[in-house]
Amino acid sequence: MDCALSLRHLTSSIHATLAALVFATGAANAEGTARIQQSDGSIKVYRDVRLVLTRWTLWVRTADRQGVLEVVSQACSFENQIQRCLPFKLTLHQAGKRLPIALEYGTVYMNFSDAVHRLPHVADRLGPGEALVLLRTRRGTYVSVAGRLDGVT
């Protein structure tokens, strides 16, 4: 699959993913929602995940504290007050183990401003202090995380 086709597919997925996750997160809530869709079509949704940004790393912790997804990004830019970064390293921390996940492509969006801003290339918006993560692994798994950042250092 060429890069342009992959990016078009990701961009077209953003709208549907946002619609599903916006209803699940709620603006006044300090938690987020993670949605994992396996290549076989099975879907697992994790509610009340915590999102903490430490430098270039976004930590996504499940409510039961059994798993942590580490998303390391670089190559960040700003558009309409939305920071857009390209992730390059994905690791699942679970049961005392670090499990690297091969990443095909993805984007991390963050709004550090005090206002709602439109996401680049789609009509959807990201509220103050909110993040949206859209990833595809080499195994064909889609990972999407949306919610309010619980901490930024």
C-alpha positions in Angstrom: 0.0 0.0 0.0 1.5 3.4 -0.9 1.9 6.2 1.6 -0.7 8.5 -0.1 -3.3 5.7 0.1 -2.4 4.9 3.7 -2.7 8.6 4.7 -6.1 8.9 2.9 -7.4 5.9 4.6 -6.2 7.2 8.0 -7.8 10.6 7.3 -11.1 9.1 6.3 -11.0 6.9 9.4 -10.6 10.0 11.7 -14.2 11.2 11.2 -15.8 7.9 12.1 -13.4 7.3 15.0 -14.0 10.8 16.5 -17.8 10.3 16.2 -17.6 7.1 18.2 -15.1 8.4 20.8 -16.6 11.8 21.4 -19.7 10.3 22.8 -17.7 8.0 25.0 -15.4 10.5 26.6 -17.5 13.5 27.5 -16.0 17.0 27.7 -16.1 17.4 31.5 -14.5 14.0 32.2 -10.8 13.8 32.9 -10.6 10.3 31.4 -10.4 9.0 27.9 -11.4 6.0 25.8 -9.2 3.6 24.0 -10.5 1.4 21.1 -8.6 -1.5 19.7 -9.8 -3.1 16.5 -8.0 -6.3 15.6 -7.4 -7.3 12.0 -10.1 -10.0 12.4 -12.6 -7.3 13.1 -13.0 -7.9 16.9 -13.1 -4.7 18.9 -12.2 -4.0 22.5 -13.1 -0.7 24.2 -11.3 0.5 27.3 -13.1 3.3 29.2 -11.7 5.7 31.8 -8.1 5.5 30.5 -5.7 8.1 31.8 -3.6 10.1 29.4 -0.4 11.6 30.6 2.1 13.4 28.3 5.8 13.4 29.4 7.9 15.2 26.9 7.5 13.2 23.6 5.8 10.2 25.2 2.1 9.8 25.7 1.2 7.2 28.4 -2.2 5.6 28.1 -3.1 3.7 31.3 -6.2 1.4 31.6 -8.6 2.1 34.5 -7.8 -1.3 36.1 -4.0 -0.4 35.9 -3.3 -3.7 34.2 -1.9 -2.2 31.0 0.0 0.9 29.8 0.4 1.9 26.2 3.5 4.0 25.6 3.4 6.1 22.4 6.6 7.9 21.6 6.3 10.7 19.0 8.5 13.2 17.1 8.3 15.4 14.1 5.7 17.6 15.6 4.1 20.7 14.0 1.2 23.0 14.7 -1.8 23.8 12.6 -4.8 25.8 14.0 -3.4 25.5 17.5 -3.4 21.7 17.2 -0.1 19.9 17.7 0.3 17.0 15.3 3.0 14.5 15.9 4.1 11.3 14.1 4.6 8.3 16.4 7.6 6.1 15.8 7.6 3.8 18.8 4.8 1.9 20.4 5.2 -0.3 23.5 2.6 -2.2 25.6 3.6 -2.6 29.3 1.6 -5.4 30.8 2.2 -8.1 33.5 5.7 -6.7 34.2 6.7 -7.1 30.5 7.5 -4.6 27.8 6.0 -5.7 24.5 7.1 -3.7 21.5 4.5 -3.2 18.8 5.4 -2.8 15.2 3.8 0.5 14.0 2.8 1.0 10.4 1.6 4.6 10.6 -0.3 7.0 12.8 -0.9 10.5 14.1 -1.1 12.0 17.6 -3.1 15.3 17.9 -3.1 17.4 21.0 -4.8 20.7 21.9 -2.8 22.7 24.5 -4.9 25.9 24.1 -7.9 27.1 26.0 -10.2 26.9 23.0 -11.8 24.3 20.8 -10.0 24.0 17.4 -10.7 22.1 14.2 -8.5 19.2 13.3 -6.5 19.5 10.1 -8.1 18.0 7.0 -11.4 17.0 8.8 -14.4 18.9 10.1 -14.1 17.5 13.7 -12.8 19.5 16.6 -10.6 18.9 19.6 -11.4 20.6 22.9 -9.0 22.3 25.3 -6.5 19.9 26.8 -7.7 17.0 24.7 -5.7 14.4 22.7 -6.5 12.1 19.9 -4.3 9.2 18.9 -4.9 7.2 15.7 -2.5 4.3 14.9 -2.3 1.2 12.7 0.1 -1.6 13.5 1.9 -3.7 11.0 -0.5 -6.6 12.0 -3.5 -4.5 10.8 -4.7 -3.5 14.3 -6.2 -0.1 14.6 -5.7 1.8 17.9 -7.6 5.0 18.7 -7.4 6.9 21.9 -9.4 10.1 22.7 -9.7 12.1 25.9 -8.6 14.9 28.1 -4.9 14.9 29.1 -4.7 14.2 32.8 -1.1 15.4 33.1 1.5 17.2 31.0 5.2 17.4 32.1 
